[in-house]
């Protein structure tokens, strides 16, 4: 929502009350010259950018002028980086105003070093430490007066999720960790010998050193899920009786 507080007229501050011409002041009106979008995505250090376009709903997409605009991601909160701000920028690096007719602006609510916590997040949104990372925006008229849309991080390091907050299926040999300045903390693939496509991390298996990693060492706690081809075991490493 935009709230106009006062008019800003050309040389109007130089006119005394007695000299103000009603024929001029009656023509004063408000206008919007530019809207700058400031915000960041929390991707836990596992992404460089997040896509602000929701491909499932053309009316709820913060696609500022049809160019698949993106917002920058910030590093992991423990890097203590300052908040990033940006105007709308297209794929060619051009900066422009938010001039889509039905769009007012997208506002991000951050997790981690968050500036706000969502009071009414979309159903099914994952939470972390009680905070819901999601974004909302409003429309000026349109079929959907208000809707919500998640910003999807472009995840790296074998991580998945809207904020790269978990390891992708099959990459749970080590527990998920946020990236730091010194380490990407990349999610590692489980060793299932081709007999399973997914796995989960078990700290007890890690403690007992019962899971063999791809390099042949017993580091990590990856447990293969649903071993195929009549195999069984933590790594699907033996045949069924």
N, C-alpha and C positions, 0 to 999 in steps of 0.2 A: 504494500500500500504506500502511495506517495502522498505526503501532506505538504501543501504549499503554505509557506509562512508569510511571505510578503512579496510585493512586486519589486522588480529590479528594472528601473527605466533608464533610458539614455539621458544622462545629465539631470535626472529628476531630483537628485539630492541637492542640486544647486538652486532649485526653484523654491522660493518662500511660499508659505500658505496663501498669502495675498496675491501672488503672481501666478498661481496654478490655474491654467485655463481648463475649465470643465470640458470643453470640446476635445481636449487632448487626453485628459485623465479618463474620460469615458471609454477611450479606445484601448486602455491598458488591458492586457490579458496574459494569462499564463501559457507557457509553452515549454516543451521538453526538447532541449538541443541534443542531449546525449545521455545515455545510461551506461555506466561502466559496471561490469560484473566483477566482484571481488570474491574470492573463495579458494578453497583447496580441498582436495580429496585426501583422505587418510588411507594409504595403501600399505602401511607398515614397512616402507622401504622396498617393497617388491614390485613397484611399477613407476614409470616415468610420467604417465598421463592417465586420465580417466575419461571415458567417452560419456558425454552428457546427453546423448541421444538415446531415446527409448524406441527401438525398432518396432515394438508391438503396439504402440499407440501414437499415431502421427499428431494427435492433438495435445498430448502431454509431453512432447519432446522439447527440451530447452535448446532447440536447434536455432540459433539466434537469427540467422538469415539464410538458412538452407545450405550451409557449407560444412556440416558435421563438425561444428566447433568443439573444442576440447578445453578442459580445465587442467591445470598442472597438479601433479601429486606432490605432496611434501614427503620428505624422508621420514624414517621412523621417529616417533616422538622423543626418543632418548638422544637424538642428535641435536636437540635444542635449536632447531632452525626457526627463522622468523616466518610469519604467515605470508604465503604467496598471494598476490593479487593480480588480476589480469583484466584487461578489456577483452571483449569478444575478438577472437583471432581465428582466421580461417587457415586452411591447409597451406596457403602460400605465405603465411606470416603476416598478412595484412590485418590491421586493427580497425575495427569499425564499431558503429553503434548497434545497440540492440533494437533493431527496427522491424522485427517481425510483428505484424498487426495484432495477433492474438496473444502475444507474450508480454508480460510485465517484467519479471526477472526471476531467475532461480536463486534460491538461498540454501546454502549447505549448513547442516548441523553436524558438527565434527565429533568424532570419538577420540579417545586418547587424551590429547591436550585440547579437549573440546571447549568451545565457547558457549555451547548450549546443548541441552539434551532434549530429544524429541518427546513431547508429551503424548502424542497420538501417532505412533509410527504405523506404517502399513502392516497389515496382518502377515505374519510369517517372517518379519525382518529379524535377522540374527542380532543378538545383543552381546555386548562385552562390557563387563564391570557395570552393568545396569544402564549403559548408554546405547542409544540406537543411532548408528550412522546412516542417515538417509537425507534426501534432499526434497524440497517441495518448491512448487512455483504456482503462480496464479495467472489466470487468463483474463483478458479484458474482452469483450463478450465472446462466447463460443459455446459449443455444445457441452463442454465440461467447465463449469465456473471455477472449480478447484480440483486439483488432482495431485498425486505424489508420484515421484519417480526416483529410483535409485541411480546414483552415478556408478558406473561399472568401471573399476580399475582395469587397465590393460596389464594383467599380472605376468610376472617373470619368475624365474627360479623355481619352476614347477609348483607354483602356488595357485590356488583357485579361490573363488568367492568374490563378492562385490567389493570387498576391501582387502583382498589377498590375505585373508585371515585364517586360511587353512591350507594344508597340503593337498595337491590333486590326488585323485584315486590312483593307487599303485605307487605313491611316493611318500610312504609313511615309515620308512626305516628309522628315521630320527623324528623326534617331536618337532612340530612347527615352532619356529621362532621368528620374531621380526628381524629384518636386516639392520645391521649397525654400520658405523663408519668403517669398521675394519673387516667385516665379514658379511657376505650376502646371505648366509645361513640358508643355503639352497636346500629344498626338500629333496631327499634321496630316494631313489627307487628301491623297492623291496626285491629280494631275490627269491622268486617263485619258480625258477627253472622253466618258465614258459607254461606252467600248469595252472596259473591263476592270473587274473588281471587287476585284482584289488587287494588291499591289505590295510591293516590298522596298526597303530603303535600301542604296545603294551609295556608300561614301565617295569612290570615284574619280569617279563621276558628279557628286557634290557638288563635288569639287575643280575639275572641268572646267566647272562651271555648265552642265550639259547637260540638267537637268530643270527644266521650267517648273512653278511652283506654281500654285495656284488663283487667286492674285492677279495672275498674269501675269509675275511676276519669276522669275529663275532662281536660286532659293535652295533648297537641299536636294538630296537625292540619291534621290528616289523613282523607281523603275523599274517600270513596269506589267508585270504578269505575264499571259501568254496573251491578247494583244490579239485581240478578236473583230471581226467584220464586215469582214474582209479589210484590217485595219489593222496597222501595225507602228510601231516606234520606241519611244524611251524613254517617251513619253507617249501612245503609239498615235496619233501626230499626223499620220501620212501613210498613204496607201493603198499596198497591196502592188503591186508592178509587174504 
